[in-house]
């Protein structure tokens, strides 16, 4: 008999869905109706304009995630569902961080921090800087933590995570 893990952990699903009006609303509505909390969701059209790909992140135990996968597979708009939780993948998140009310000296510090984290300064003004980071969720978390510790007026906007299965790890 297979042992079921009751520990909550971050889970990832990659869904191919019909590219139609209301599909995102139906899927997110089904998740919220069952009290599943989505931590990240992105959707975009694929190489086929009739198909979109969703990347959904949430925290759950094994049994709950199995239930979620079954319910998603019952949705008529879902073409294919891949559990990529433990699969070798490439995952990135877009992050914008605006630091307000900073001095010239602080701007220099912000530019040094952005270099270390691979972020780009994409806009700046007399007393503010806007950074863009396309990185892993963990690396973006570290950048946010450092900036909010060092500066008082930090504004954060995060996009969802996009993921694709790795080629090199699958072919080995």
C-alpha positions as CSV (number, residue, x, y, z in Angstrom):
1,X,0.0,0.0,0.0
2,X,1.3,3.4,-0.9
3,X,2.0,5.8,1.9
4,X,0.3,9.1,1.7
5,X,2.3,12.2,2.7
6,X,0.2,14.6,4.8
7,X,2.9,17.2,4.9
8,X,2.0,20.4,2.9
9,X,4.5,21.4,0.3
10,X,4.7,23.6,-2.8
11,X,3.0,21.8,-5.8
12,X,3.1,22.7,-9.4
13,X,0.8,21.9,-12.3
14,X,1.1,22.7,-16.0
15,X,-2.2,22.7,-17.8
16,X,-2.9,22.9,-21.5
17,X,-6.4,24.4,-21.8
18,X,-8.7,25.6,-24.5
19,X,-8.0,29.2,-25.3
20,X,-11.5,30.5,-24.7
21,X,-13.2,33.2,-22.7
22,X,-13.9,32.2,-19.1
23,X,-11.6,29.2,-18.9
24,X,-9.3,30.9,-16.3
25,X,-12.3,32.1,-14.3
26,X,-13.8,28.6,-14.3
27,X,-10.6,26.9,-13.2
28,X,-9.7,29.5,-10.5
29,X,-13.4,29.4,-9.4
30,X,-13.3,25.6,-9.0
31,X,-10.2,25.9,-7.0
32,X,-11.6,28.6,-4.7
33,X,-14.9,26.8,-4.4
34,X,-13.0,23.9,-2.9
35,X,-11.0,26.2,-0.7
36,X,-7.7,25.5,-2.5
37,X,-5.4,28.6,-2.2
38,X,-3.5,29.3,-5.4
39,X,-0.1,31.0,-4.7
40,X,0.8,31.5,-8.3
41,X,-1.1,31.3,-11.6
42,X,0.0,32.3,-15.1
43,X,-1.6,31.7,-18.4
44,X,-0.5,32.5,-21.9
45,X,-1.3,31.3,-25.5
46,X,1.0,28.6,-26.9
47,X,2.3,28.0,-30.4
48,X,-1.3,26.9,-31.2
49,X,-3.6,29.9,-30.9
50,X,-6.5,27.7,-29.8
51,X,-4.5,26.4,-26.8
52,X,-3.2,28.2,-23.7
53,X,-0.8,26.9,-21.1
54,X,-1.4,27.6,-17.4
55,X,1.2,27.2,-14.6
56,X,-0.4,26.8,-11.2
57,X,1.4,26.8,-7.9
58,X,-0.2,25.9,-4.5
59,X,0.7,24.3,-1.2
60,X,-1.0,21.1,-0.3
61,X,-0.5,17.6,1.0
62,X,-0.4,14.5,-1.4
63,X,-4.1,13.5,-1.0
64,X,-5.4,17.1,-1.6
65,X,-3.2,17.5,-4.6
66,X,-4.4,14.2,-6.1
67,X,-8.0,15.5,-5.6
68,X,-7.1,18.8,-7.3
69,X,-5.6,16.9,-10.3
70,X,-8.7,14.7,-10.6
71,X,-11.0,17.7,-10.5
72,X,-8.9,19.6,-13.0
73,X,-8.9,16.6,-15.4
74,X,-12.7,16.6,-15.2
75,X,-12.9,20.2,-16.5
76,X,-13.9,19.9,-20.2
77,X,-11.6,22.8,-21.1
78,X,-8.5,21.0,-19.8
79,X,-6.7,19.3,-22.6
80,X,-3.8,17.9,-20.6
81,X,-2.5,18.2,-17.0
82,X,1.1,17.6,-16.0
83,X,2.2,17.4,-12.4
84,X,5.6,19.1,-12.6
85,X,6.2,19.3,-8.8
86,X,9.1,16.9,-8.9
87,X,10.0,17.1,-12.5
88,X,13.2,18.8,-13.7
89,X,12.0,22.2,-14.8
90,X,13.0,25.8,-15.6
91,X,10.9,28.2,-13.5
92,X,11.1,32.0,-13.6
93,X,9.0,34.8,-12.1
94,X,8.9,38.4,-13.2
95,X,9.3,40.9,-10.4
96,X,9.1,44.7,-10.3
97,X,10.4,46.6,-7.3
98,X,10.1,50.3,-6.9
99,X,12.1,52.0,-4.2
100,X,10.8,55.5,-3.3
101,X,12.4,58.4,-1.4
102,X,16.0,57.3,-1.9
103,X,19.1,59.5,-1.9
104,X,21.8,59.5,-4.5
105,X,23.9,57.4,-2.1
106,X,21.1,54.9,-1.7
107,X,20.6,54.7,-5.5
108,X,24.2,53.6,-5.8
109,X,23.5,50.9,-3.2
110,X,20.3,49.8,-5.1
111,X,22.3,49.5,-8.4
112,X,25.0,47.4,-6.6
113,X,22.3,45.1,-5.1
114,X,20.5,44.8,-8.5
115,X,23.8,43.7,-10.1
116,X,24.4,41.0,-7.5
117,X,20.8,39.6,-8.0
118,X,20.8,39.9,-11.8
119,X,18.1,42.6,-11.7
120,X,17.9,45.5,-14.1
121,X,17.3,49.1,-13.3
122,X,14.6,49.9,-15.9
123,X,13.5,53.4,-14.8
124,X,14.6,56.0,-12.3
125,X,13.7,59.5,-11.1
126,X,15.0,62.2,-8.8
127,X,14.3,60.1,-5.7
128,X,13.2,56.6,-6.9
129,X,14.4,53.6,-8.8
130,X,12.4,50.8,-10.6
131,X,14.0,47.4,-10.8
132,X,13.0,44.4,-12.9
133,X,14.0,40.9,-12.0
134,X,13.3,37.7,-14.0
135,X,14.5,35.0,-11.7
136,X,13.5,32.1,-9.5
137,X,10.9,32.7,-6.8
138,X,13.5,32.1,-4.1
139,X,16.0,34.5,-5.6
140,X,13.3,37.1,-6.0
141,X,12.2,36.5,-2.3
142,X,15.8,37.1,-1.3
143,X,16.0,40.4,-3.3
144,X,12.7,41.6,-1.7
145,X,13.9,40.7,1.8
146,X,17.1,42.6,1.4
147,X,15.5,45.7,-0.2
148,X,12.7,45.9,2.5
149,X,15.4,45.6,5.2
150,X,17.5,48.4,3.8
151,X,14.9,50.8,2.5
152,X,11.7,52.2,4.0
153,X,9.5,52.8,0.9
154,X,9.5,49.6,-1.3
155,X,6.7,48.7,-3.6
156,X,6.5,45.1,-5.0
157,X,4.7,43.8,-8.0
158,X,5.1,40.1,-8.8
159,X,3.9,38.2,-11.9
160,X,3.2,34.5,-11.7
161,X,5.7,31.8,-12.2
162,X,6.1,30.3,-15.6
163,X,7.7,26.8,-16.0
164,X,8.7,24.4,-18.7
165,X,10.0,20.9,-18.4
166,X,13.8,20.6,-18.8
167,X,15.2,19.1,-21.9
168,X,18.7,18.1,-20.7
169,X,17.6,16.3,-17.6
170,X,14.9,14.3,-19.4
171,X,17.2,13.2,-22.2
172,X,19.8,11.7,-19.9
